[in-house]
Amino acid sequence: MAEFKYEITERIAVLSENNKGWTKELNKVSWNERAPKYDLRDWHHEEGKMGKGATLTDDEIKNLREVLNAIEI
């Protein structure tokens, strides 16, 4: 598998944490030295592990905010 680099450039929010030390976080992350994007995924920082996640551009996160504001929870 090809090696990749990442840097969390801004920690925005920890949305939840489970009893095994994993946290679901929204951050800004630079992947392979590219411009940072919004990133939603599970992390286990102590073990240096990450789960599958989703990256969102500025436009996508704005659209997501509009969708979330429009739904009744």
C-alpha positions in Angstrom: 0.0 0.0 0.0 1.3 3.5 -0.8 2.4 5.6 2.1 0.5 8.7 2.8 1.0 11.7 5.1 -1.5 13.6 7.1 -1.5 16.6 9.5 -4.4 17.7 11.7 -4.2 21.4 11.1 -7.3 22.3 13.3 -9.1 20.3 15.9 -12.8 21.4 15.7 -14.8 19.0 17.9 -14.8 15.6 19.6 -18.4 14.3 18.9 -18.2 11.1 21.0 -15.8 8.7 22.7 -16.2 5.0 23.3 -14.9 2.9 26.2 -12.0 1.6 24.1 -10.5 5.1 23.7 -11.7 5.8 20.1 -13.1 9.3 19.4 -15.3 10.5 16.6 -13.9 13.9 15.6 -14.5 16.7 13.1 -11.1 18.2 12.2 -9.4 20.0 9.4 -6.8 17.7 7.9 -4.1 18.1 5.3 -3.6 14.8 3.3 -0.3 14.4 1.5 0.6 18.0 2.0 -2.5 19.3 0.1 -4.9 22.0 1.3 -6.7 21.0 4.5 -10.3 19.7 4.2 -12.9 19.0 6.8 -12.6 15.5 8.0 -15.0 13.3 10.0 -13.7 10.0 11.3 -12.8 7.8 14.3 -9.4 8.3 15.9 -7.4 6.5 18.5 -4.5 9.0 19.0 -2.7 7.0 21.7 -2.3 4.0 19.4 -1.8 6.2 16.3 -4.8 4.7 14.5 -7.6 6.1 12.5 -10.8 4.6 11.1 -12.6 5.1 7.8 -14.0 8.6 7.4 -15.2 11.3 5.0 -13.5 14.4 3.8 -15.5 17.5 2.9 -14.6 20.6 1.0 -15.7 24.0 2.2 -18.7 24.0 -0.1 -19.7 20.5 1.0 -19.5 21.4 4.7 -21.7 24.4 4.0 -24.2 22.2 2.2 -24.2 19.7 5.0 -24.8 22.5 7.6 -27.8 23.7 5.6 -29.2 20.1 5.4 -28.7 19.5 9.2 -30.3 22.9 10.0 -33.3 21.9 7.9 -34.0 18.6 9.5 -35.9 18.1 12.7 -34.1 16.0 15.3 
